[in-house]
Amino acid sequence: YDPVLFEAGICSPRITDKSTDYSTDSKRGGGVGGGGSSVGQLEMAHLQRILLYHNKLTSLPHNALSGLPMLLHLDLGRNKLATLDGATLNVCPSLTTLVLSQNRLSEVPSPLRLPLLRKLWLGANRLRSI
């Protein structure tokens, strides 16, 4: 799939592993290969970038990022987030870039346990301390 087109919402990622059966045969209980997962869940697990900037988001549900172990870049900038629990982000251990600039955050998300994080953008928030 083309990651640029995916970010723009023009296409969705496709799994190209031909050795796995991705059918949703109802005789096998549906899902991928007869298991409980769906093709959509598998596709999401391979996401590396999510761009949610400028969407007027006021919150991010606690489980919003679960199932995204390969996520490298998360852009939540230019929203209306006043608080963000670090535990919500910690489910993405591969995260290297986190953009939280231009929100309404008064403190850095905590606890923040992202060992691979290299870039953290926090500008234009309401931070009182770091």
N, C-alpha and C positions, 0 to 999 in steps of 0.2 A: 504494500500500500504506500501511498505517497503521504509522508507525515505532515507536509505543509497543507495538503488538501484536507487531511483529517482535522488539523487544528482549525481550519476555516469552516469545518462542518460540512464539507462537500462530499466526503466519502468516509467509510469506516474501515478500520484495519481488517486485514484478512489473514488467517492463519494458513501458511503454505505447507505445513507438514502433511504430506500425502499418506503417511503411514498410519495416521489416526483417523478413525471413523467419526466424523462430526455430524452424523445424521441424527434426526430426532424421531426415530422409529418408535411409534407408540407401543409396539409389541414388547420392546425392551425397557419400557418405563420412561421413555423420553430422555432428553438431555444428551450430553455428549457421550458417545460410546455406551449408552445405556446407564450411565451414572447419574448422579444428582445435579451435575453442573450443566449450564447452558452454554451455547456457543458464545453468547454475549459476555458471559463471565470469563471465558477463556480469552477472548479478545481484550477485555479490560485488564486482565492480569499482565498483558504484554505492553501496556501503555507506558511510555517514557516521559511524555510531556502532557500537562493539562494546563490550558490557558483559560482562566475564568475572570480575567480582568475586566473592569468596567461593566459589571452586571448588577450593581446595587445590592449585592449580597449583604445581609445583616447578620447571618450566622452560618456556621458550617456544622452540620450534624456530626455527632461523635463518631459514627461509623461511616462517614462519607468517603473515606479513603481506604477503608479496609479492602483487602484483595488486590492491592496495587504494589506488589513487592518490587517491581522493576521501575517504578516512577523515579525519574531523575530531576525533573523540573516542574515546579508547581507555581503558577502565577495567580495570586489572589489580589493583585494590586488594583487600585482605583475602585474599591467597593466601599461598604459602610460597616465593616467589621469592627465592633467595639471590644470584643473579647474573642479569644481563640485558645482553646485548651491544647497544651503541648501534646497530650496523649493522643489527640486526634491526628496529629502530624507524625507521631512516633511510629505509626504502623507502616510507614514508608521508609525502611532502613536504607534504601539506595539513594534517597534524596540528596542531591548535590547543590541545587539552587532553589531558594524559597523567596518569592517576591510577595511582600506584605505592605509595600509602600502605598501611600495615599489611602489609608483607611482611617479608622477612629480608635485605634488601639492605644490604650493608656499604659500597657505593660507588654513586655515580650512574652510570647506564649511559653508556659512553663508547666511541667518540666519538659525541656526540649532535649531529646536524646537522639540526635541524628549524626552518627559518627562520620559520615561521608560529606556532610554539609560544608560547602566551600564559599557559597555566596548567600548572604541573608540581607535582603533589602527591606529597610524599615523606615525610610524617609517619609516626611509629610504625614506623620501620625501625631498622636497626643501623648507620646511617651513622657513619663516623669522621671524614669531612671532606667538604666540598663544593667 
